[in-house]
Amino acid sequence: MRTLLAEVLATLDATVLAARNAAVASDILEREDVTVVLTDLRMPHADGLRVLRYAKQRSALTEVVLLTGHGTVESAVEALKSGAYDYLRKPFEPDDLRRTIERALQYAQLNRENHELRESHRTHGEDDGLIGKSPAIDSARELVKAFAGYDCAVLVTGESGTGKEIVSRMIHANSRRRDKAFVAINCAAIPDNLIESELFGYQAGAFTGAGRSKPGLFEVADGGTLCLDEINNAPASLQAKLLRVLQDGSFFRMGSTEPRRADVRLLAATNRPLPELVSSGQFRMDLYYRLKVLEIHLPPLRERRGDIPVLASYFLAKHATRLAKAARGFSTRALTALVRHDWPGNGRELENVVQRMLILSPGEILDVDSVPSELLEEKEVRVHNLEHASPQSLEEVEAHFIAKTLREHHGNRAATADVLGIDKSTLWRKIKRHKLE
């Protein structure tokens, strides 16, 4: 049975470790950072309750799922009161097992993220997290502080990887709901036929396989904040139900006629312009205006290149220790290549590239030989088409981008300063220093 369970769970995006008894399980829990424990309730020498208690003692963030026979259901219910996430009654279908463990993994991840978020804010301050020094990022920070205290919906817009979920977490962390749950769900990652049950829950018997009732994320987030990422992908049926929740706070579990209420602050994020979707009939106009009580826009990295070195240094410091690397900075040529790239994946792409550079570079300074070849090839194509020779030093890179941006904005210094992420007086000094008049 243990081997069969491991084979069934091997299809999940997780590492599966098997233990033949409670003693071996305790050894694994001692050595490994285990996210979810699946254990039989009745076993020789030590039962599943002992495993449950030991797992929770090692880490309160570890979730435990119990397997029970006909005569042990009462004990399983008692275990739920002791902190178990769920139980499965034998016999069960492999799909039921996979779904239960998948939910436990998601729930554990949510708890860990909330814990890390609170620890981060306790250590670094509540407005920490949005990295950059450009006017656009400074403006976003100010809007977060201004909006956090008002219990209204906020729409966060921007391309994928620009930091929309970070902004949502900052709003929650600075609000009166900071001690309650922050729950985030990606509307594009869940099939249309499942997303409503995830958000609103379902009653026992609502559909095949719904053996018992399950609360939705609105109930899980009661008193806290619910963030709907990629709201632009919400199906039409869900849009109508979200509108009702925003209007009066009520909703129905699937298969139930009893209205429920949840005190939830709703934040929404989109990587596509909602007005365009409204015009094409893909998004409800009334829901759009309900969501857009307050709005924060995050521009892509290519429109705030001054933030690229700041972000690259942040990611370097973040991952160097984790990867046991002694790297402490970038060479001028490496930084030049990073600044030139347009970063269609924005901060997420930049973070991945910095991690790759750390792994490939043996020294303290990350040089251009650790920059992915596609970025260098892209650079050569651009350099070939530039009006002037390729800049090689960081000073030349700065002069080149200031001149290029000034040309693109027909000499408008205010627009140029905003795009470059510097104020107008700084731009004026740089124009004088580089003799760009």
C-alpha positions in Angstrom: 0.0 0.0 0.0 2.8 2.4 0.9 4.5 1.8 -2.5 1.2 2.2 -4.3 0.5 5.5 -2.5 4.0 6.8 -3.4 3.4 5.9 -7.1 0.0 7.7 -7.2 1.5 10.8 -5.6 4.6 10.8 -7.8 2.5 12.5 -10.5 2.3 15.6 -8.3 4.8 18.5 -8.5 6.4 17.4 -5.2 9.1 15.0 -3.9 7.6 11.9 -2.3 9.4 10.2 0.6 8.1 6.9 2.0 8.6 5.6 5.5 7.7 2.1 6.6 6.8 3.0 10.2 6.5 6.0 12.6 10.1 5.7 13.7 11.4 6.1 10.2 8.9 8.9 9.6 10.3 10.8 12.7 13.8 10.5 11.3 12.7 11.9 8.0 10.9 14.8 9.7 14.0 15.5 11.7 16.2 15.7 8.5 13.8 17.1 5.9 11.6 20.2 5.6 8.4 18.2 4.9 5.3 20.1 3.7 2.6 17.4 3.9 2.5 14.1 5.8 0.2 11.3 4.7 -0.1 8.7 7.4 -2.2 5.7 8.3 -4.0 6.2 11.6 -3.5 2.6 12.9 0.0 1.2 12.7 2.1 -1.2 14.8 4.1 0.3 17.7 3.0 3.9 17.1 -0.2 5.3 15.6 -0.8 8.2 13.2 -1.7 10.5 16.0 1.9 10.2 17.3 3.2 11.1 13.8 0.8 14.0 13.7 1.9 15.4 17.1 5.6 15.0 16.2 5.2 16.6 12.8 3.4 19.6 14.3 6.0 19.8 17.1 8.8 20.0 14.4 6.9 22.6 12.4 3.5 24.1 12.9 3.5 24.7 9.1 3.5 21.0 8.2 0.1 19.7 7.2 -1.0 16.1 8.1 -3.6 14.0 6.2 -4.8 10.7 7.8 -5.9 7.5 6.3 -8.7 5.8 8.3 -10.6 2.5 8.2 -14.3 2.0 9.1 -13.7 1.8 12.8 -11.4 4.8 13.2 -13.4 7.7 11.8 -14.1 9.0 15.2 -10.4 9.1 16.0 -9.8 10.9 12.7 -12.3 13.6 13.6 -10.5 13.9 16.9 -7.3 14.3 15.0 -8.7 17.1 13.0 -9.3 19.0 16.2 -5.6 18.3 17.1 -4.4 20.1 13.9 -4.7 17.5 11.1 -5.6 19.0 7.7 -7.9 16.3 6.5 -8.6 12.6 6.5 -9.4 10.0 3.8 -11.7 7.0 4.5 -10.7 3.6 3.1 -11.3 2.5 0.4 -10.6 5.6 -1.7 -9.9 6.4 -5.4 -6.4 7.5 -6.5 -7.9 10.7 -7.8 -9.4 11.5 -4.4 -6.0 11.0 -2.8 -4.3 13.2 -5.4 -6.9 16.0 -4.9 -6.7 15.9 -1.2 -2.8 16.0 -1.1 -2.8 18.8 -3.8 -5.2 20.9 -1.6 -3.0 20.2 1.5 0.1 21.3 -0.5 -1.6 24.5 -1.6 -2.9 25.2 1.9 0.6 24.6 3.4 2.2 26.9 0.8 -0.4 29.6 1.7 0.4 29.3 5.4 4.1 29.4 4.8 3.8 32.5 2.5 1.7 34.2 5.2 4.2 33.3 7.8 7.2 34.5 5.7 5.3 37.7 4.8 4.6 38.5 8.5 8.2 37.7 9.4 9.5 39.9 6.6 7.4 42.8 7.6 8.4 42.4 11.2 12.1 42.5 10.2 12.2 44.9 7.3 9.2 47.2 7.8 5.7 47.1 6.3 6.4 48.9 3.1 9.4 46.8 2.1 9.1 44.5 -0.9 8.7 46.7 -4.0 12.3 47.1 -5.2 13.4 50.1 -7.3 14.1 53.9 -7.2 12.2 55.1 -10.2 9.4 57.7 -9.9 7.0 55.0 -11.0 8.0 52.7 -8.1 8.0 55.6 -5.6 4.5 56.5 -6.8 3.3 52.9 -6.4 4.7 52.8 -2.8 2.9 56.0 -2.0 -0.4 54.7 -3.4 0.0 51.5 -1.4 0.2 53.6 1.8 -2.6 55.8 0.7 -5.0 52.9 -0.3 -4.1 50.4 2.5 -6.2 52.2 5.2 -9.4 52.2 3.1 -11.4 49.0 2.9 -12.1 49.4 -0.9 -11.3 47.2 -3.9 -8.0 47.9 -5.6 -7.1 47.0 -9.2 -3.4 46.4 -9.8 -2.4 46.5 -13.5 0.8 45.7 -15.3 2.6 43.0 -17.4 3.4 39.6 -15.9 6.4 39.8 -13.6 6.1 43.5 -12.7 5.3 42.8 -9.0 1.5 43.0 -8.9 1.2 40.3 -6.2 3.9 42.1 -4.2 1.8 45.3 -4.3 -1.3 43.3 -3.2 0.6 41.8 -0.2 1.9 45.2 0.7 -1.6 46.6 0.7 -2.7 43.8 3.0 0.3 44.1 5.3 -0.3 47.8 5.8 -4.1 47.4 6.3 -6.1 46.8 9.5 -6.5 43.2 8.2 -2.8 42.5 8.4 -3.2 39.8 11.2 -5.8 37.9 9.1 -5.3 35.7 6.1 -4.0 36.9 2.8 -5.2 34.5 0.1 -4.1 34.7 -3.6 -5.5 32.7 -6.5 -4.5 32.8 -10.1 -7.7 32.8 -12.2 -5.7 31.6 -15.3 -4.3 28.5 -13.5 -7.6 26.8 -12.6 -10.0 25.4 -15.1 -13.3 27.3 -15.6 -15.3 24.4 -14.2 -13.4 24.3 -11.0 -12.7 28.0 -10.2 -16.2 28.7 -8.8 -15.9 25.8 -6.3 -12.5 26.9 -5.3 -13.7 30.4 -4.5 -17.2 29.8 -3.1 -16.9 26.1 -1.9 -19.4 23.4 -2.3 -21.9 21.3 -0.4 -21.8 17.5 0.0 -23.4 15.9 -3.1 -23.0 19.0 -5.2 -21.3 16.9 -7.9 -19.8 13.4 -8.3 -17.0 12.9 -5.8 -18.2 15.7 -3.4 -18.5 13.4 -0.4 -18.5 16.2 2.1 -18.8 20.0 2.2 -15.8 22.2 1.5 -15.4 25.9 2.3 -14.2 28.2 -0.5 -11.4 30.7 -0.5 -13.9 33.5 0.4 -14.6 31.7 3.7 -10.9 30.9 4.2 -10.1 34.6 3.8 -12.9 35.8 6.1 -11.6 38.9 7.9 -8.6 39.2 5.6 -7.8 39.9 2.0 -8.5 37.9 -1.2 -6.3 38.6 -4.3 -7.6 37.5 -7.7 -4.6 37.4 -10.0 -5.2 37.5 -13.8 -8.8 38.5 -13.2 -8.9 39.1 -17.0 -9.2 35.3 -17.4 -12.3 35.0 -15.2 -15.1 33.2 -17.0 -18.4 35.1 -17.5 -20.3 33.0 -15.0 -17.7 33.8 -12.3 -17.8 37.5 -13.2 -21.5 37.7 -12.4 -21.0 36.0 -9.0 -18.0 38.3 -8.1 -20.2 41.3 -8.9 -22.8 40.0 -6.3 -20.1 39.6 -3.6 -18.8 43.1 -4.2 -22.3 44.5 -4.1 -23.6 42.9 -0.8 -20.9 40.5 0.4 -23.1 37.4 -0.1 -22.5 34.2 -2.1 -23.6 30.6 -2.4 -21.7 27.4 -2.1 -22.1 25.2 -5.1 -25.1 22.9 -4.5 -26.5 25.1 -1.7 -29.4 27.6 -1.6 -28.3 29.1 1.7 -26.6 32.5 1.3 -23.3 33.0 3.1 -21.3 36.1 3.9 -17.6 36.7 4.3 -15.9 39.9 5.4 -13.2 40.0 2.7 -11.3 42.9 1.0 -11.0 42.1 -2.6 -7.9 43.0 -4.6 -7.6 42.2 -8.3 -4.7 42.1 -10.7 -4.6 42.0 -14.5 -1.9 41.7 -17.1 -4.2 42.9 -19.9 -6.0 46.2 -20.2 -9.5 45.6 -18.9 -11.1 48.5 -20.9 -10.1 46.6 -24.1 -11.8 43.4 -22.8 -14.8 45.4 -21.8 -15.0 46.9 -25.4 -14.8 43.4 -26.9 -17.4 42.0 -24.6 -15.1 39.6 -22.7 -15.3 41.5 -19.4 -18.3 43.0 -17.7 -18.3 46.7 -17.5 -20.1 46.8 -14.2 -17.6 44.5 -12.6 -14.7 46.5 -14.1 -16.0 49.7 -12.4 -16.6 47.8 -9.1 -13.0 46.6 -9.1 -11.5 49.9 -10.2 -12.4 51.9 -7.1 -8.7 52.4 -6.6 -6.0 51.6 -9.1 -2.2 51.1 -9.1 -0.3 50.6 -12.4 3.2 49.0 -12.5 5.1 49.8 -15.7 7.4 47.2 -17.3 11.1 47.2 -16.7 11.9 48.4 -20.2 10.2 51.7 -19.2 12.2 52.1 -16.0 15.7 50.9 -16.9 17.1 52.7 -13.9 15.6 50.0 -11.7 17.4 47.1 -13.5 20.8 47.5 -11.7 18.9 47.9 -8.3 16.8 44.8 -8.9 19.8 42.8 -10.2 21.7 43.6 -7.0 18.7 42.7 -4.9 18.3 39.3 -6.5 22.1 38.7 -6.3 22.0 39.3 -2.5 18.8 37.3 -2.2 20.1 34.1 -3.9 23.9 34.2 -3.2 23.6 32.9 0.3 21.0 30.3 -0.6 23.2 29.0 -3.4 26.3 29.2 -1.3 28.0 31.6 -3.6 30.5 34.3 -2.7 29.5 36.7 -5.5 29.1 40.3 -4.5 28.5 42.2 -7.7 28.5 42.5 -11.5 31.2 43.6 -13.9 30.5 46.7 -16.0 30.1 44.6 -19.2 27.6 42.2 -17.5 25.5 45.0 -16.1 25.6 46.7 -19.5 24.1 43.5 -21.1 21.4 43.4 -18.4 20.5 47.1 -18.8 20.2 46.7 -22.6 17.7 43.8 -22.5 14.0 44.6 -22.8 13.0 42.0 -20.2 9.6 40.8 -21.6 9.2 38.7 -18.5 10.1 41.7 -16.3 11.3 41.1 -12.7 10.6 37.4 -12.8 12.8 36.9 -15.9 15.6 39.1 -14.4 15.6 37.1 -11.2 15.9 33.8 -13.1 18.8 35.2 -15.2 20.6 36.4 -12.0 20.2 32.9 -10.4 21.6 31.3 -13.6 24.5 33.7 -13.6 25.3 32.9 -10.0 25.3 29.2 -10.7 27.6 29.6 -13.7 30.0 32.1 -12.2 32.8 30.8 -9.9 34.1 34.2 -8.8 33.0 37.2 -6.7 32.1 39.3 -9.7 29.5 38.1 -12.2 31.0 38.8 -15.6 29.6 38.9 -19.1 30.6 35.2 -19.7 27.9 34.2 -17.3 25.2 36.2 -19.1 22.8 34.0 -21.1 23.9 33.9 -24.8 20.5 35.0 -26.1 20.9 38.3 -24.2 24.4 38.8 -25.8 23.1 37.8 -29.3 20.3 40.3 -28.9 22.8 43.0 -27.9 24.9 42.4 -31.0 21.8 42.8 -33.2 20.9 46.1 -31.5 24.4 47.4 -31.6 24.6 46.8 -35.4 21.5 49.0 -35.8 22.5 51.8 -33.4 23.4 55.2 -34.8 26.6 55.3 -32.7 29.3 52.8 -31.7 28.5 50.3 -29.0 29.0 51.8 -25.5 31.3 49.6 -23.4 31.6 51.3 -20.0 28.8 52.0 -17.6 29.2 55.7 -18.1 28.9 55.2 -21.9 25.8 53.0 -21.3 24.2 55.8 -19.3 25.0 58.5 -21.8 23.8 56.3 -24.6 20.4 55.6 -23.0 19.9 59.2 -21.9 20.5 60.4 -25.5 18.4 57.6 -27.0 15.5 58.4 -24.6 15.7 62.1 -25.2 15.5 61.5 -29.0 12.5 59.2 -28.5 10.7 61.9 -26.5 11.7 64.7 -28.8 13.8 66.4 -26.2 11.1 66.4 -23.5 13.2 66.2 -20.3 10.2 65.6 -17.9 9.1 62.5 -20.0 12.8 61.3 -20.3 13.4 61.6 -16.6 10.3 59.6 -15.8 11.2 56.8 -18.2 14.8 56.6 -16.9 13.7 56.6 -13.3 15.5 59.8 -12.2 14.3 63.3 -11.3 14.6 66.3 -13.7 17.5 68.0 -11.8 19.5 64.7 -11.9 18.8 64.4 -15.6 20.0 68.0 -16.2 23.3 67.3 -14.4 23.8 64.1 -16.4 23.1 65.9 -19.7 25.8 68.5 -18.7 28.3 65.8 -17.6 28.0 63.7 -20.7 27.9 66.8 -22.9 24.6 65.8 -24.6 23.4 69.4 -25.3 
